[in-house]
Amino acid sequence: MEIVNIDAKLFEKMLLKFESFAERMETLCRVHSDKEISDWLDNQDVCLLLSISPRTLQTLRDNGSLGFSKINRKVYYKPEDVEKIIPLVENMRKSTIKKGKKI
């Protein structure tokens, strides 16, 4: 373990900056507290909505077509992001049907 000595003025300056940062974080939390995780969709919801397989959903995440957030190893999607990729999924479906496959 290391011991670091700093003078009182520097400590006070660091403390003020930290308090300012903490206040900004509290403000951000208050502003965004109305957004609940229940508004988000999980993997199963998206697969059912788009009629796609979990592997196709993984591909959409991997290639950057669908934005997502991960919380404790669980993946969530914003409904508006899912709506934006509906045309892409329909195009994928049409091209795979032509090949005799299914997504």
C-alpha positions as CSV (number, residue, x, y, z in Angstrom):
1,M,0.0,0.0,0.0
2,E,1.3,3.5,-0.9
3,I,0.8,6.6,1.2
4,V,0.3,9.8,-0.8
5,N,0.6,13.2,0.8
6,I,-1.1,16.3,-0.7
7,D,-1.5,19.7,0.7
8,A,-4.8,21.0,2.1
9,K,-5.4,23.4,-0.8
10,L,-5.1,20.7,-3.4
11,F,-7.4,18.4,-1.3
12,E,-10.0,21.1,-1.0
13,K,-9.9,21.7,-4.7
14,M,-10.3,17.9,-5.4
15,L,-13.2,17.8,-3.0
16,L,-15.0,20.7,-4.7
17,K,-14.6,19.0,-8.1
18,F,-15.9,15.7,-6.7
19,E,-18.9,17.4,-5.1
20,S,-19.6,19.2,-8.4
21,F,-19.4,15.9,-10.2
22,A,-21.8,14.2,-7.7
23,E,-24.3,17.0,-8.1
24,R,-24.3,16.6,-11.9
25,M,-24.8,12.9,-11.6
26,E,-27.7,13.4,-9.2
27,T,-29.2,15.9,-11.7
28,L,-28.8,13.4,-14.6
29,C,-30.4,10.6,-12.5
30,R,-33.4,12.8,-11.7
31,V,-33.8,13.9,-15.4
32,H,-33.7,10.3,-16.6
33,S,-35.5,8.6,-13.7
34,D,-38.8,8.6,-15.6
35,K,-37.3,6.1,-18.1
36,E,-38.0,2.6,-16.8
37,I,-36.6,-0.7,-18.0
38,S,-40.2,-1.9,-18.6
39,D,-40.2,0.4,-21.6
40,W,-37.4,-1.7,-23.1
41,L,-37.7,-5.0,-24.9
42,D,-35.7,-8.2,-24.2
43,N,-34.5,-10.8,-26.7
44,Q,-37.7,-12.8,-26.6
45,D,-39.9,-9.8,-27.1
46,V,-37.9,-8.7,-30.2
47,C,-37.8,-12.2,-31.7
48,L,-41.6,-12.5,-31.3
49,L,-42.3,-9.0,-32.7
50,L,-40.1,-9.4,-35.8
51,S,-40.7,-13.2,-36.2
52,I,-37.0,-13.9,-36.3
53,S,-34.8,-16.5,-34.7
54,P,-32.5,-15.7,-31.8
55,R,-29.5,-16.3,-34.1
56,T,-30.8,-13.7,-36.6
57,L,-31.2,-11.2,-33.7
58,Q,-27.6,-11.9,-32.7
59,T,-26.5,-11.2,-36.3
60,L,-28.4,-7.9,-36.2
61,R,-26.6,-6.9,-33.0
62,D,-23.2,-8.1,-34.3
63,N,-23.4,-6.2,-37.6
64,G,-24.6,-3.0,-35.8
65,S,-28.0,-2.9,-37.4
66,L,-29.7,-3.0,-34.0
67,G,-28.6,-1.0,-31.0
68,F,-28.8,-2.6,-27.6
69,S,-27.8,-2.3,-24.0
70,K,-26.5,-5.0,-21.7
71,I,-27.4,-5.1,-18.0
72,N,-26.1,-8.0,-15.9
73,R,-25.6,-10.2,-19.0
74,K,-29.2,-9.5,-20.2
75,V,-29.7,-7.6,-23.5
76,Y,-32.4,-4.9,-23.9
77,Y,-33.6,-3.0,-26.9
78,K,-35.3,0.4,-27.3
79,P,-38.7,0.0,-29.0
80,E,-37.9,2.8,-31.4
81,D,-34.7,1.0,-32.5
82,V,-36.6,-2.2,-33.2
83,E,-39.2,-0.3,-35.2
84,K,-36.4,1.2,-37.4
85,I,-35.1,-2.2,-38.5
86,I,-38.4,-3.6,-39.6
87,P,-37.8,-2.7,-43.3
88,L,-34.3,-4.3,-43.0
89,V,-35.8,-7.5,-41.6
90,E,-38.4,-7.6,-44.3
91,N,-35.7,-7.3,-47.0
92,M,-33.7,-10.1,-45.3
93,R,-36.8,-12.2,-45.2
94,K,-37.5,-11.7,-48.9
95,S,-34.0,-12.5,-49.9
96,T,-33.8,-15.6,-47.8
97,I,-37.2,-16.8,-49.1
98,K,-35.8,-16.5,-52.7
99,K,-32.9,-18.8,-51.6
100,G,-35.4,-21.3,-50.1
101,K,-34.5,-20.6,-46.5
102,K,-36.2,-19.1,-43.5
103,I,-35.0,-16.5,-41.0
